[in-house]
Amino acid sequence: MRIKGLVAGIVLFGTPAFVSAQTAFGDRLEVVTSAVPVLAIGPDARHGGMANTGAASSVDANATFWNIAKLAFLEEGETEVALNYTPWLNRLVPDIDLSYVSFVTAIDENQSIGASIRYFSLGDITFRNQQGAFQGTFNPYEMSADVGYALKLSEYWSAGIALRYIFSDLTQGQAAGIRPGQSVSTDVSAYYRGPEMNLGDGQRGRLLFGGNISNVGAKISYSDGGREDFLPTNMRLGFGYELQIDQYNSITFLADVNRLLVPTAPVKDDQGNILEGEDDNVGVIPGILQSLDPGAKPDGWDEFWRENMYNVAAEYWYDGIFAVRGGYQHETQSKGNRKYFTMGVGIRYSQFGFDFSYLIPANTTVRSPLENTLRLSLMMSF
């Protein structure tokens, strides 16, 4: 892969930029993007099979990404480890992948801690200078490491917080004036796991709710005195309903709403004067507030609603051993057009578990770089 491959990869993964153009269907592209977008990619196969509905799902080791407050509902003394692997954009490039390892353990019946490491490899990149002379082959990457804590506030409510270190090295020192970007961020979350309701005929139900604001942290820069760009700060709200049908069969229905808490860039004329919207060159907290303000967006309330991403899913379990999952994600065309169905299966046996998921694009007229994305996960409990 030549240096142009690196540039293409950076664009695909969300280089800090605002895309404003016309689509083939006549709509203006108005995609809100950020630095280090890999932080927003769901890492595991279980939730990958459920269209990334992870805010209110039941607790597992990968709650370190979706909603760390869920860890408070681990059984006392329970410890889990998860190993996750995703070949990324394999329709375009064969050697890009995401690995995610998580560890969680319950301190007691009310407290749990977790930690995870994420590593995103951009594959082998061949660097050449402006004259085309070979400079070497390198492997740009992005990684993060985090620790978190969850506490039960009551029998049904919990809260969690996580601290994350972020490192992004896109050029391996081969571009003049460009250095690795570094930052720190935090997640804050809440989770509700309601009481079991007796529905008669041996059936029981339970309401679930989760909320997570992730990657709230300092802007990141790749050069001294250069432009600083937002992290992919994200708000995820989810609802769920668990239904225990009988002794062996259960099903959970889930729905999430996601939105980036990054300000929408304004529409400008050829001289750079703002025509619609507000200046997005602001600090982190003003940027979060501006992202929630319809008046700061070029298209007002209509654009505010277009920036939401919607996910729905179901997870069926037989005897806690075998699972079948399916889901759907919807994103407005002008905001990225990531529309797809997902499916997955899971197996639990003794202390081990295995999950597999597969992505099927919903748009049949335009090929998606995410088409046929696979995720694999191995779980171990102690």
N, C-alpha and C positions, 0 to 999 in steps of 0.2 A: 504494500500500500504506500503510495507517495504522499508528500505533504498535503496535496489537495484532498487526500482522503481524510486527513486530520481536520482540515477546515470543514469538510462536509460533515464529519462526525460531530464537530462542535456545534454546527448549525442544527443538526438533528437532535442533539441532546439539550438544546435550549440556550445557546449563547445569549448573554444579556442583550436583548434587542427587542424592538417592537416591530412586528410584521404588519405592514399596512399596504395591502395590494388588493387586486381583484381576483377572485376565484374564477374557475372555469364556468361557474354557475351565476356569475355576476355579483356575488356578495363580496363586500370588503372584508379582507382578513384583518382581524384585530386581536391577534393572539398575545396574551400577557405572558411574558417569559421571565426567566430568572437565571442566575448563575447556579451551578451545581444541581441541575434538575434531577440527577440520579437520586438525590435524597427523597424525592417524591415517588419513586418507583416501588410498588409493592413487591417484597422480596420472596414471598413463600407461595407454595403450590396450593395450600388449603384455601387461602383467601383469593389467590389467582383464579381458582375454579369458581369462586363466588363473586366474580366481577369486582374484586377489591372492596367488598363490604365488610370492613373490619372494625368499625367504631363500637358496635354493640354485640359482636359475636362472642361466643364463649371463650374463656381464657385458654391460651396455650403459650408456648415459649416465645412465639413471634408477636405477642402483645407488646413487646419492646418497641415495635414499629407502629402498630395500629392504635394502641391505647394502653399506656402502661398502667393506668389505674386498675385495669382488669386483673393485674397480678395479685391484688389484695384478696382475690377469691380463690387462690391456690389453696389446696388442703395443707394443713400444718405439717411441716416436714417434707413436703413435696419439692422435688427438684427436676427441672427439665432442660434438655439441650436440643437445639434445632440446627441442622445443617441444610442450607438452601442454595440452589444453583439455578440460574436462568441464562441460557444463551440468548443474547439480546440482538434484535434486528438481524437475525441470521439469514433473512431473505436478501439482505444487502451486503453484509460483511460476515465472514465465517468465524472471526476470532475475537468478537466482542462479547463479554459475559459479565454477569453480576453474581457475586457470592455474598452470602449473609449468614453469620453464625451468631446465635443468641443463647444466653444462659440465664435461667431464672430460678429462684429458690424462695421458699416461704420461711421467714424468720420465726414467726409464730402464727396464731390463727388470725391475726389482724394486720400483719406487716409482711411485705415481700420486697425483694430487690431483684434487679435484672441488669444485664449488660449485653451489648452486641457490637459486632464489628461488620462493617459493610466495605466491600472492595469491588470497584468497577474498573475493569480493564478495557481500554480502547483498542487493544490489539497491537500488532507490530506495525509501526509507522516508519517508512523510509524517508529520511530527511535529506534534502538537497539544498544547496545555496542558490542564489539568484542566477548563477551561471550554469546551474544544473549539475554541479559536481556532487558526488555522493558524500554525505557527511556521517552516515551511520544509520542503523536501525534501532529504534527505541520503542518503549512500551509505555505511553502515557496512561495515567490512571487517576482515579479519584477514590478517596476512602473516608470513612468516618468511624469513630468509636464513641460509644455512649454508655452511661450508667444511669440507673433510675431507681426510684423508690415509690412504693404504693402503700396506702394506709386505708383501712376500713374506717369510715366515719360513723357508720351505723350498721345494722344487720344487712341493709340493702344498698347502701351507698359507699363509694370509695373515691379517692382522689390520688393522683400520681404526678410526679415531676421527673424529668430526665434532663441530663446535661450532656451535650454532644461536642466533640472536637471534629473539625472538618479540614481536610487537606486535598487540594486539587492541583495536580501537576500535569498540564496539558502539552508542554513542549520539551520537558526533560532538559531544560537549559539550552536548547538549540535555537531559540529565537532571541535576538538582541532586545534587551530592555524588558523581557518578560520573565517573571518568576512564578513559582507556585503560589496559589492563593490559599490562605488559611483563615479560619474563623471559628467561633464557638456559638452554640445556640442552645435553646432550651425548649422542652415540650411541657405543656400543662394539660391535664386531662381529668375527666370525671367519668364514673360508670355507675349504672343502676341495674341491679339484678333483683327483680321484684320477687315477692313471695309466690310460692306455688298455689295455683287456684285449682280446686277440685271441680272438674267439669262434668262429672258423672260418667258412668259406664267405664270406670277405670282410667279415664283420660284426665290429664293435668296440663295446665298452661302456665306460662310465666312471661311477663313483660320485661323487655331489655331496653336500655338506653345508654348511649355513650357519646362523649364529646371530646375532641382533642384538637388543640392548637399546637402545631409543630413547627420547628425550625425558626423560632423567634430569636434572631441574633444579629450580630454586627454584619454590615455589608462586607463583601469580599472584593479584593482587587488583585490583578495580576501584574501590576507594575507600580513602581514608586511614583506617587503623585498622579497616577492614572485614574480612570473612571472606577468608581466603586459601584457594585451592583448588588441587588437584593438577593438574599437566599430565598428558596421556595417556601416561604411561610404559608402554611395551609391550615384551613379550618375544616374539620370533618365532624359532621353530626350524623348519628345513626340510631335507628330504631329496630327492634326485633321482637319476635314472638316465638317462644319455644312451645311446641305441642308434643307431649308424650302420649302417643296414641294408645299404646298398650305396653306390656312388659318388654317387648322386643323392638318396637318401631317408634321412632321419633322424627320430627321434622321441625326445622327452624326457618322462619321467613325473616329476611333482613332488607333494610333500605338505608342507603347513605346519601348525604348531600355533601359535596366538596366544593370549596372555592379557594383560589390562591389569594392570600392577603398581601398582594403586591399591587401598587397603584397602576391603573391603566394609563398608558402613554397618550398624550394629546395628539390631535391632528394639527399638523403644521404646514405652513406654506413653504415655497422654495427658499425663502430667506430665513426660515426657522422660527417665524412668528407663530404663536399658538392661535389657531382658529377655533378649535372646540376642545373642551376638557380643561384640565389643569396640569401645571408642570409636575412631572413625576420625579424630578431630581430633588428628593426630600429625604429626611431621616427615616429610621426604621419605624418608630411609633407613628409619626405623621403619615408614613406610607401605608401602614395597616389601617389607620382611620380613613385615609383617602380611598383605599380600596373598597371600603364599605359605604362610601358616600356617592349616591347616584348623581348628585350634582357635579361631581368631579370627573364624570365620564362623558366622552363626546356624544354618546347617544342616550344619556340619562338613565331612567329606570329600565328601559328596554335592554340596554347593554348590561346593567346590573344583573338582571335575571339571566342573560345569556352567559354570564361568567360562572354560573353554577354548573357542576357536573353531577349527574344523577346515576346511582347504582342500585340495582335490585337483585336479590338472589334467594336461593333456597338451599338448605343442606339437609339431606336425609341420612339417618343412621339406622342400621340394623344391629341391635344387641350391643351397641358400642364397639363393634368390630369392623364393620364395613360401611363406608359412606359414599354417597353419590351427590354431586353438587352441580349447580348451574346458575348462571346469572347473565345480566345485561348491563352495559354501561352506555350512557348517552351524553354526548357533548355537542354543543351547537357547532354547526359547520364553520362559522366565522371565528370561533374560538379554538379551533384545533381539529374538530370533526372526528374525534376518537369515539367511534360507535362500534361496539363489538359484543358478541356473545361469548360466554366462557363455559367450560365444562370441566369436571374433575372427579377424581375418585380418591378414596383414602382407605387405608387398612391399619388397624391397631391389633397387635398381638403381643401379649405379655408386656414387656417394658419398651417395645419398639413400635414405631409407626412410620408409614410411608404415604406420601401424598403426591399426586400428579395432576397437572392442569394443562389445558389447551385453549388457545384463543382463536376465535373465528370472526373475522370482520363482518359487520352488518351491512357495509356499503358494497354492493356488488358492481357498481359502475367505476369505482376508483380503487386500485390496489393499495393495500395498506402495508407499510414497512413492519408493522407488528403482526402481520398475518402468520399464523401457525406458531406463534410464540409458545414455548413449553416452559413449565416450571417443575422442578423436582425438589422434594423436601424429605429429609430423614429426621425423625423425632426419637428421642430417648428420654425415658423418665426413670427416676431413682427414688 
